[in-house]
Amino acid sequence: MTRYTTSYEVLRLQVSKDSGNSWSDVYTEAGAGNPTATQNVQRSLAAYAGAHIQLRAMLTLTQANGNSYAACDDCGWRLS
């Protein structure tokens, strides 16, 4: 996963073991201001070996007035 989060973003990588009925964070990161370069982040999913899982990535954007919205147009992350 390559990350590039700004101060108003929170990125979560989540896993579900029950067909999406509940989700647990595998990775969470609040933005770090105004990054100048991307950084690679790796997280092991070895704890889920042999299990049928679903993964999702969520990027929460917080407006200056504190309101949150889940919208993304060319957000700064890539999963690979």
Secondary structure in CASP SS format (residue, H / E / C, confidence):
PFRMAT SS
TARGET T0000
AUTHOR 0000-0000-0000
METHOD secondary structure of the structure
MODEL  1
M C 1.00
T E 1.00
R E 1.00
Y C 1.00
T C 1.00
T C 1.00
S C 1.00
Y C 1.00
E E 1.00
V E 1.00
L E 1.00
R E 1.00
L E 1.00
Q E 1.00
V E 1.00
S E 1.00
K C 1.00
D C 1.00
S C 1.00
G C 1.00
N C 1.00
S C 1.00
W C 1.00
S E 1.00
D E 1.00
V E 1.00
Y E 1.00
T E 1.00
E E 1.00
A E 1.00
G C 1.00
A C 1.00
G C 1.00
N C 1.00
P C 1.00
T C 1.00
A C 1.00
T C 1.00
Q E 1.00
N E 1.00
V C 1.00
Q C 1.00
R C 1.00
S C 1.00
L C 1.00
A H 1.00
A H 1.00
Y H 1.00
A C 1.00
G C 1.00
A C 1.00
H C 1.00
I C 1.00
Q E 1.00
L E 1.00
R E 1.00
A E 1.00
M E 1.00
L E 1.00
T E 1.00
L E 1.00
T E 1.00
Q C 1.00
A C 1.00
N C 1.00
G C 1.00
N C 1.00
S E 1.00
Y E 1.00
A C 1.00
A C 1.00
C C 1.00
D C 1.00
D C 1.00
C C 1.00
G C 1.00
W E 1.00
R E 1.00
L C 1.00
S C 1.00
END
